[in-house]
Amino acid sequence: MRAHDGMYIGGEWRPAAGGDTIAVVNPADEKVIGHVPAGTAEDIDAAVRAARAAFPGWAATPPAERAARIAALRDVLVARKDEIAETVTAELGAPLPFSQTVHAGVPVLVAGSYAELAATHPFEEKVGNSTVYAEPVGVVGAITPWNYPLHQIVAKVAPALAAGCAVVLKPAEDTPLTAQLFAEAVDEAGLPAGVFNLVTGLGPVAGQALAEHADVDLVSFTGSTAVGRQIGATAGAAVKRVALELGGKSANVILPSADLVKAVNVGVANVMGNSGQTCSAWTRMLVHTSQYDEAVELAAAAAAKYGDRIGPLVNAKQQARVRGYIEKGVEQGARIVAGGPEAPREQGYFVQPTVFADVTPDMAIAQEEIFGPVVSLIRYEDEDDAVRIANGTVYGLAGAVWAGEEAEAVAFARRMDTGQVDINGGRFNPRAPFGGYKQSGVGRELGAHGLSEYLQTKSLQF
C-alpha cells in the first residue's frame, strides 16, 4: 500500500521531526504493508501552530463557503471510495464488501450531512433583547480509533470544519493509511492550508502531546474508557473542553411479543459486523425465560453461518484479549453453543464467531467490553428484571428493543440508561446524535448535536 513518509501540516506533506516509523500490518496474513512516521511532540506542536494560524481566517469564512468546501471533500471521498475500501480492508482486515458499504459509504453520508448543516445551522439568533452567537471553539485535537478509521475521522473533522474550527488529527496507529488518504482528499478538495493537519504516531507520545498542548481548545477522543479518563483528567487540569465517545456493553432486549427469529438473527448479525469491533454492538442479548431455549438455538445457528465470513481482529493483542474473554466465560460457568476460544486459522488474527448461553449478569463477559464477535444470552423474568439487567453495567452507549408493537418497545427504551436505542431494527441515521450515558462518554457526535460540540456561545445585550 502507498504510504507517506511525512506529516500533512499547513497544507503540505512535511518530513517528520524524528526518524522512527510505525509498521502497518495486514491482520489477515500478518504481513507488513507499509510504514508511517511515528510523530513526536515536535510534530504535534508544528501542526497545532499551523492550525492556530489558519483558525481566524476559517472562522471568519461565511458558513455557506465552509459548506461548499465540505461538500467538495465529500465528492472526493465518493470518487475515491474504491481506494478507501481497499485500504481499510488491507490495514483493518474487514471483508471488502463491508469496507465498500460501511467503511467507505457511511463517511460520505456523514460528510454530506455536515455540508448541509454548515449552510443551514442558526449560528445567530435573537433571544429577547439579546443576540446570541454560536462561535467556533478554536483548535481541535481529534484522536480517533482503528475500528472505523474513516467514519471516526469524518465524524469529528466534518463538524469541526462546519463550525469554523481548525483541526489536528492523530489517528490510531493500526490504521494510519486511511487517515493519510483522508488528508489527500482534504488537499484535493481545496481546504485552506492549516485548517486540517495530520500527525501519525503512538497514543502515549503523539496523542498525549496533542491532549496536553496548551494551544488546543478542545480534545475529541474516541476509544477506551481507561484512556478517556486520562484525557479527561488532562483536559480538566487545563480547563479545556472534551468530547469523549468511549466503551459500551449494549443490551439487545427481546420482549415476548417480538418476532423472535428476526430479533435473534439481526442481533447476532449486529455483533458479527466488523468482527465485533464496534463500541455500540449489542453484545448482551436479553430474552424472556419462556423463550430462552429457543433463542439459544437460533443464535447458535445464526453464528455458525458466519464461519469464515467475518474478518480478523485488528492485531495479535486484540485477538489474545478476545480469546481470553471466551476462556473466562467458560471458567465462570457460561456455556459455549457456537464458536470457542480456539483460533480458526494458523495465520491471521481470527477469532471464531462465539455465542454463550447460561450467562448471568455478573459475569465478566456480561459486564466488560470484549470488542470481538461474542454474544452473551441472558434470561430475564419480567420487564422490570430486564430493565435492571440492561442498566446493570457502567456503560450506556447504545442498545436495541424488539416488541410486537412499536409503542411497547418505545416505553421500554425510555427506561434504558443509554444514549441511542434501535427500535425493531431501526436504520442508521447520520443526523441522529450518538454518544453515551455513564462511563460511555461525554458529548455527542453526528447531526446538529455533534456540531454543537465544536461551538461556544456568546450573547450581546441591547
HUFENLIN-V721331 format. One record per residue. N is the residue number from 0. RES is the residue in one letter. PHI is phi in radians with two decimals (NA if undefined). OMEGA is omega in radians with two decimals (none if undefined). Layout:
n={N & N}
res={RES & RES}
phi={PHI & PHI}
omega={OMEGA & OMEGA}
//
This chain:
n={0 & 1 & 2 & 3 & 4 & 5 & 6 & 7 & 8 & 9 & 10 & 11 & 12 & 13 & 14 & 15 & 16 & 17 & 18 & 19 & 20 & 21 & 22 & 23 & 24 & 25 & 26 & 27 & 28 & 29 & 30 & 31 & 32 & 33 & 34 & 35 & 36 & 37 & 38 & 39 & 40 & 41 & 42 & 43 & 44 & 45 & 46 & 47 & 48 & 49 & 50 & 51 & 52 & 53 & 54 & 55 & 56 & 57 & 58 & 59 & 60 & 61 & 62 & 63 & 64 & 65 & 66 & 67 & 68 & 69 & 70 & 71 & 72 & 73 & 74 & 75 & 76 & 77 & 78 & 79 & 80 & 81 & 82 & 83 & 84 & 85 & 86 & 87 & 88 & 89 & 90 & 91 & 92 & 93 & 94 & 95 & 96 & 97 & 98 & 99 & 100 & 101 & 102 & 103 & 104 & 105 & 106 & 107 & 108 & 109 & 110 & 111 & 112 & 113 & 114 & 115 & 116 & 117 & 118 & 119 & 120 & 121 & 122 & 123 & 124 & 125 & 126 & 127 & 128 & 129 & 130 & 131 & 132 & 133 & 134 & 135 & 136 & 137 & 138 & 139 & 140 & 141 & 142 & 143 & 144 & 145 & 146 & 147 & 148 & 149 & 150 & 151 & 152 & 153 & 154 & 155 & 156 & 157 & 158 & 159 & 160 & 161 & 162 & 163 & 164 & 165 & 166 & 167 & 168 & 169 & 170 & 171 & 172 & 173 & 174 & 175 & 176 & 177 & 178 & 179 & 180 & 181 & 182 & 183 & 184 & 185 & 186 & 187 & 188 & 189 & 190 & 191 & 192 & 193 & 194 & 195 & 196 & 197 & 198 & 199 & 200 & 201 & 202 & 203 & 204 & 205 & 206 & 207 & 208 & 209 & 210 & 211 & 212 & 213 & 214 & 215 & 216 & 217 & 218 & 219 & 220 & 221 & 222 & 223 & 224 & 225 & 226 & 227 & 228 & 229 & 230 & 231 & 232 & 233 & 234 & 235 & 236 & 237 & 238 & 239 & 240 & 241 & 242 & 243 & 244 & 245 & 246 & 247 & 248 & 249 & 250 & 251 & 252 & 253 & 254 & 255 & 256 & 257 & 258 & 259 & 260 & 261 & 262 & 263 & 264 & 265 & 266 & 267 & 268 & 269 & 270 & 271 & 272 & 273 & 274 & 275 & 276 & 277 & 278 & 279 & 280 & 281 & 282 & 283 & 284 & 285 & 286 & 287 & 288 & 289 & 290 & 291 & 292 & 293 & 294 & 295 & 296 & 297 & 298 & 299 & 300 & 301 & 302 & 303 & 304 & 305 & 306 & 307 & 308 & 309 & 310 & 311 & 312 & 313 & 314 & 315 & 316 & 317 & 318 & 319 & 320 & 321 & 322 & 323 & 324 & 325 & 326 & 327 & 328 & 329 & 330 & 331 & 332 & 333 & 334 & 335 & 336 & 337 & 338 & 339 & 340 & 341 & 342 & 343 & 344 & 345 & 346 & 347 & 348 & 349 & 350 & 351 & 352 & 353 & 354 & 355 & 356 & 357 & 358 & 359 & 360 & 361 & 362 & 363 & 364 & 365 & 366 & 367 & 368 & 369 & 370 & 371 & 372 & 373 & 374 & 375 & 376 & 377 & 378 & 379 & 380 & 381 & 382 & 383 & 384 & 385 & 386 & 387 & 388 & 389 & 390 & 391 & 392 & 393 & 394 & 395 & 396 & 397 & 398 & 399 & 400 & 401 & 402 & 403 & 404 & 405 & 406 & 407 & 408 & 409 & 410 & 411 & 412 & 413 & 414 & 415 & 416 & 417 & 418 & 419 & 420 & 421 & 422 & 423 & 424 & 425 & 426 & 427 & 428 & 429 & 430 & 431 & 432 & 433 & 434 & 435 & 436 & 437 & 438 & 439 & 440 & 441 & 442 & 443 & 444 & 445 & 446 & 447 & 448 & 449 & 450 & 451 & 452 & 453 & 454 & 455 & 456 & 457 & 458 & 459 & 460 & 461}
res={M & R & A & H & D & G & M & Y & I & G & G & E & W & R & P & A & A & G & G & D & T & I & A & V & V & N & P & A & D & E & K & V & I & G & H & V & P & A & G & T & A & E & D & I & D & A & A & V & R & A & A & R & A & A & F & P & G & W & A & A & T & P & P & A & E & R & A & A & R & I & A & A & L & R & D & V & L & V & A & R & K & D & E & I & A & E & T & V & T & A & E & L & G & A & P & L & P & F & S & Q & T & V & H & A & G & V & P & V & L & V & A & G & S & Y & A & E & L & A & A & T & H & P & F & E & E & K & V & G & N & S & T & V & Y & A & E & P & V & G & V & V & G & A & I & T & P & W & N & Y & P & L & H & Q & I & V & A & K & V & A & P & A & L & A & A & G & C & A & V & V & L & K & P & A & E & D & T & P & L & T & A & Q & L & F & A & E & A & V & D & E & A & G & L & P & A & G & V & F & N & L & V & T & G & L & G & P & V & A & G & Q & A & L & A & E & H & A & D & V & D & L & V & S & F & T & G & S & T & A & V & G & R & Q & I & G & A & T & A & G & A & A & V & K & R & V & A & L & E & L & G & G & K & S & A & N & V & I & L & P & S & A & D & L & V & K & A & V & N & V & G & V & A & N & V & M & G & N & S & G & Q & T & C & S & A & W & T & R & M & L & V & H & T & S & Q & Y & D & E & A & V & E & L & A & A & A & A & A & A & K & Y & G & D & R & I & G & P & L & V & N & A & K & Q & Q & A & R & V & R & G & Y & I & E & K & G & V & E & Q & G & A & R & I & V & A & G & G & P & E & A & P & R & E & Q & G & Y & F & V & Q & P & T & V & F & A & D & V & T & P & D & M & A & I & A & Q & E & E & I & F & G & P & V & V & S & L & I & R & Y & E & D & E & D & D & A & V & R & I & A & N & G & T & V & Y & G & L & A & G & A & V & W & A & G & E & E & A & E & A & V & A & F & A & R & R & M & D & T & G & Q & V & D & I & N & G & G & R & F & N & P & R & A & P & F & G & G & Y & K & Q & S & G & V & G & R & E & L & G & A & H & G & L & S & E & Y & L & Q & T & K & S & L & Q & F}
phi={NA & -1.29 & -2.40 & -1.37 & -1.75 & -2.40 & -1.85 & -1.65 & -2.36 & 1.09 & 1.44 & -2.62 & -1.51 & -2.03 & -1.06 & -1.24 & -1.18 & -1.98 & -1.79 & -1.27 & -2.27 & -2.04 & -1.39 & -1.78 & -1.99 & -1.35 & -1.24 & -1.39 & -2.24 & 1.15 & -1.68 & -1.30 & -1.97 & 2.98 & -2.35 & -2.23 & -1.18 & -1.60 & -1.14 & -2.05 & -1.06 & -1.16 & -1.13 & -1.06 & -1.09 & -1.10 & -1.18 & -1.15 & -1.12 & -1.15 & -1.14 & -1.11 & -1.20 & -1.44 & -1.02 & -1.01 & -1.18 & -1.22 & -1.09 & -1.46 & -1.20 & -0.96 & -0.93 & -1.11 & -1.26 & -1.08 & -1.06 & -1.12 & -1.17 & -1.17 & -1.10 & -1.14 & -1.08 & -0.99 & -1.11 & -1.16 & -1.09 & -1.12 & -1.13 & -1.88 & -1.08 & -1.16 & -1.12 & -1.08 & -1.06 & -1.13 & -1.20 & -1.08 & -1.07 & -1.21 & -1.73 & -1.85 & 1.66 & -1.11 & -0.96 & -1.00 & -1.04 & -1.19 & -1.13 & -1.18 & -1.42 & -1.72 & -1.16 & -1.68 & -1.46 & -1.10 & -1.03 & -1.14 & -1.08 & -1.17 & -1.07 & -1.09 & -1.13 & -1.39 & -1.09 & -1.25 & -1.15 & -1.05 & -1.51 & -2.05 & -1.13 & -1.36 & -1.30 & -2.52 & -2.60 & -1.66 & -2.28 & 1.07 & -1.61 & -2.08 & -1.94 & -1.91 & -1.94 & -1.77 & -2.02 & -1.11 & -1.25 & 2.33 & -1.59 & -1.87 & -1.71 & -1.88 & -2.09 & -2.01 & -1.58 & -1.62 & -1.28 & -2.29 & -1.06 & -1.45 & -1.02 & -1.18 & -1.17 & -1.13 & -1.13 & -1.78 & -1.23 & -1.07 & -1.18 & -1.10 & -1.16 & -1.07 & -1.29 & 1.81 & -1.49 & -1.83 & -2.25 & -2.06 & -1.82 & -2.05 & -1.44 & -1.09 & -1.23 & -1.35 & -2.30 & -1.41 & -1.18 & -1.11 & -1.13 & -1.14 & -1.06 & -1.11 & -1.07 & -1.07 & -1.13 & -1.03 & -1.12 & -1.15 & -1.32 & 1.44 & -1.19 & -1.01 & -0.99 & 1.57 & -1.19 & -2.23 & -2.40 & -2.20 & -2.23 & -1.47 & 2.85 & -1.47 & -1.02 & -1.16 & -1.86 & -1.22 & -1.11 & -1.15 & -1.09 & -1.20 & -1.14 & -1.55 & -1.09 & -1.17 & -1.73 & -1.69 & -1.57 & -2.58 & -1.93 & -1.91 & -2.25 & -2.17 & 2.92 & -1.28 & -1.11 & -1.07 & -1.23 & -1.03 & -1.07 & -1.09 & -1.15 & -1.07 & -1.18 & -1.09 & -1.16 & -1.10 & -1.12 & -1.73 & 0.89 & -1.99 & -1.24 & -2.34 & -2.27 & -2.15 & -1.97 & -2.02 & -1.31 & -2.65 & -2.56 & -1.26 & -1.68 & -1.90 & -1.67 & -1.87 & -1.37 & -0.99 & -1.41 & -1.29 & -1.32 & -1.09 & -1.05 & -1.13 & -1.08 & -1.21 & -1.13 & -1.17 & -1.10 & -1.14 & -1.04 & -1.04 & -1.35 & -1.31 & -1.02 & 1.04 & 1.03 & 1.40 & -1.58 & -2.37 & -1.13 & -1.68 & -1.04 & -1.45 & -1.38 & -1.92 & -1.76 & -1.73 & -2.27 & -1.07 & -1.01 & -1.24 & -2.01 & -1.09 & -1.07 & -1.14 & -1.11 & -1.07 & -1.10 & -1.11 & -1.16 & -1.09 & -1.16 & -1.13 & -1.16 & -1.10 & -1.22 & -1.33 & 0.81 & -1.54 & -1.35 & -1.69 & -1.43 & -1.33 & -1.39 & -1.24 & -2.74 & -1.13 & -1.09 & -1.17 & -1.06 & -1.14 & -1.09 & -1.17 & -1.09 & -1.13 & -1.16 & -1.11 & -1.12 & -1.14 & -1.04 & -1.13 & -1.05 & -1.55 & 1.86 & -1.32 & -2.00 & -1.37 & -1.99 & -2.74 & 1.35 & 2.57 & -1.38 & -1.20 & -1.19 & -1.35 & -2.42 & -1.35 & -2.04 & 1.65 & -1.66 & -1.55 & -2.34 & -1.21 & -1.03 & -2.18 & -2.19 & -1.89 & -1.96 & 1.00 & -1.55 & -1.82 & -1.05 & -1.56 & -1.19 & -1.04 & -1.24 & -1.78 & -2.01 & -1.90 & -1.31 & -1.54 & 1.11 & -2.73 & -1.38 & -2.25 & -1.97 & -2.00 & -1.63 & -2.15 & -1.57 & -2.33 & -1.63 & -2.65 & -1.12 & -1.09 & -1.14 & -1.13 & -1.09 & -1.05 & -1.20 & -1.02 & -1.57 & -1.58 & -2.28 & -1.37 & -1.75 & -2.90 & -1.64 & -2.63 & 2.94 & -2.60 & -2.37 & -2.13 & -2.70 & -1.16 & -2.05 & -1.02 & -1.07 & -1.13 & -1.16 & -1.12 & -1.05 & -1.22 & -1.03 & -1.13 & -1.58 & -1.52 & -1.53 & -2.67 & -1.42 & -2.58 & -2.29 & -1.62 & -1.74 & 0.85 & 1.38 & -0.92 & -1.35 & -1.10 & -2.18 & -1.17 & -1.74 & -1.43 & -1.14 & -2.20 & 2.94 & -2.03 & -1.61 & 0.90 & -1.47 & -1.54 & 2.39 & -2.38 & 1.67 & -2.37 & -2.07 & 1.37 & 1.14 & -1.12 & -1.15 & -1.17 & -1.10 & -1.09 & -1.06 & -1.80 & -2.08 & -2.21 & -1.92 & -2.27 & -2.12 & -2.02 & -1.76 & -2.14}
omega={3.10 & 3.11 & 3.05 & 3.12 & 3.10 & 3.13 & 3.06 & -3.04 & 3.08 & 3.08 & 3.13 & 3.09 & -3.09 & 3.05 & 3.09 & -3.12 & -3.14 & -3.09 & -3.11 & 3.12 & 3.09 & 3.08 & 3.07 & -3.01 & 3.01 & -3.07 & 3.13 & -3.13 & 3.08 & 3.13 & 3.09 & -3.10 & 3.12 & 3.08 & 3.05 & -3.14 & 3.06 & -3.05 & 3.14 & 3.07 & 3.11 & 3.09 & 3.11 & -3.13 & 3.11 & -3.14 & 3.13 & 3.11 & 3.09 & 3.12 & -3.14 & 3.13 & -3.10 & -3.00 & -3.07 & -3.12 & 3.13 & 3.12 & -3.13 & 3.13 & 3.13 & -3.12 & 3.14 & 3.10 & 3.07 & 3.12 & -3.13 & 3.12 & 3.12 & 3.08 & 3.09 & 3.07 & 3.07 & -3.11 & 3.08 & 3.11 & 3.08 & -3.10 & -3.08 & -3.03 & -3.14 & 3.10 & 3.10 & -3.12 & -3.14 & 3.13 & 3.10 & 3.12 & -3.11 & -3.04 & 3.10 & 3.14 & 3.13 & 3.06 & -3.03 & 3.11 & 3.10 & 3.11 & -3.13 & -3.06 & -3.04 & -3.02 & 3.10 & -3.04 & -3.08 & 3.12 & 3.09 & 3.10 & -3.11 & 3.11 & 3.11 & 3.14 & -3.14 & 2.99 & 3.11 & -3.10 & 3.13 & -3.11 & -3.01 & -3.08 & 3.12 & 3.12 & 3.12 & 3.10 & 3.09 & 3.07 & -3.09 & 3.14 & -3.12 & 2.91 & -3.08 & -3.12 & 2.98 & -3.05 & -3.13 & -3.07 & 3.11 & 3.13 & -3.10 & 2.96 & -3.10 & 3.14 & -2.97 & -3.10 & -3.09 & -2.92 & 3.00 & -2.87 & -3.14 & 3.14 & -3.10 & 3.07 & -3.09 & -3.12 & 3.08 & -3.02 & -3.08 & 3.10 & 3.10 & 3.10 & 3.13 & -3.14 & -3.09 & 3.13 & 2.94 & -2.93 & 2.88 & -3.11 & 2.95 & -3.11 & 3.10 & -3.10 & 3.13 & -3.06 & -3.08 & -3.09 & 3.07 & 3.11 & 3.09 & 3.06 & 3.11 & 3.11 & 3.07 & 3.13 & 3.08 & -3.14 & -3.14 & -3.13 & 3.05 & 3.07 & -3.13 & -3.14 & 3.09 & 3.12 & 3.03 & -3.14 & -3.10 & 3.01 & 3.04 & 3.14 & -3.13 & -3.13 & -3.10 & 3.14 & -3.09 & 3.14 & 3.14 & 3.12 & 3.12 & -3.13 & -3.08 & -3.00 & -3.05 & -3.08 & 3.00 & -3.04 & -3.12 & 3.05 & 3.07 & -3.03 & 2.97 & -3.12 & -3.05 & 3.10 & -3.13 & 3.12 & 3.09 & 3.09 & -3.13 & 3.14 & 3.10 & 3.12 & 3.11 & -3.14 & -3.14 & 3.14 & -3.14 & -3.05 & -3.09 & -3.11 & 3.08 & 2.92 & -3.00 & 3.02 & -2.90 & -2.99 & 3.13 & 3.04 & -2.87 & -3.14 & 3.03 & -3.00 & 3.14 & 3.13 & -3.04 & -3.11 & -3.04 & 2.95 & -2.98 & -3.10 & -3.14 & -3.09 & -3.13 & -3.10 & 3.10 & 3.13 & 3.10 & 3.13 & 3.14 & -3.12 & -3.09 & 3.11 & -3.11 & 3.13 & 3.12 & -3.08 & -3.11 & -3.06 & -3.10 & -3.09 & -3.11 & -2.98 & 3.08 & 3.12 & -3.10 & -3.06 & 3.11 & -3.04 & -3.13 & -3.11 & -2.98 & -3.08 & 3.11 & 3.13 & 3.12 & 3.13 & 3.14 & -3.12 & 3.12 & 3.13 & 3.14 & -3.12 & -3.12 & -3.13 & -3.09 & 3.07 & -3.14 & -3.08 & 3.09 & -3.11 & 3.11 & 2.92 & -2.89 & -3.11 & -3.09 & 3.13 & 3.13 & 3.09 & -3.14 & 3.13 & -3.09 & 3.11 & 3.10 & 3.09 & 3.11 & 3.10 & 3.13 & 3.10 & 3.10 & -3.13 & -3.09 & 3.00 & 3.08 & -3.06 & 3.10 & 3.10 & 3.03 & 3.10 & -3.10 & -3.05 & -3.08 & 3.11 & -3.09 & -3.14 & 3.11 & -3.11 & -3.12 & -3.03 & -3.06 & 3.04 & -3.14 & 2.95 & -2.95 & 3.08 & 3.08 & 2.94 & 3.14 & 3.12 & 3.06 & -3.02 & -3.09 & -3.12 & 3.14 & -3.11 & 3.09 & -3.07 & -2.99 & -3.13 & -3.10 & -3.14 & 3.09 & -3.06 & -3.06 & 3.12 & 3.10 & 3.10 & -3.10 & 3.13 & 3.04 & -3.05 & 3.13 & -3.05 & 3.11 & 3.09 & 3.13 & 3.09 & 3.14 & -3.13 & -3.12 & -3.11 & -2.99 & 3.00 & 3.12 & -3.07 & 3.08 & -3.04 & -3.05 & 3.13 & 3.13 & 3.04 & 3.10 & 3.12 & 3.12 & 3.12 & -3.11 & -3.11 & 3.12 & 3.13 & 3.14 & 3.14 & 3.11 & -3.10 & 3.14 & 3.12 & -3.09 & 3.12 & -3.08 & -2.98 & -3.11 & -3.12 & 3.07 & -3.12 & 3.11 & 3.08 & -3.13 & -3.06 & 3.06 & 3.12 & -3.09 & 3.11 & -3.12 & -3.13 & 3.13 & 3.13 & -2.92 & 2.91 & 3.00 & -3.06 & 3.05 & 2.98 & -3.12 & 3.11 & -3.09 & 3.00 & 3.09 & 3.07 & -3.11 & 3.12 & 3.08 & 3.08 & -3.10 & 3.12 & -3.04 & 3.13 & 2.99 & -2.93 & 3.07 & 3.10 & 3.06 & -3.12 & -3.10 & none}
//
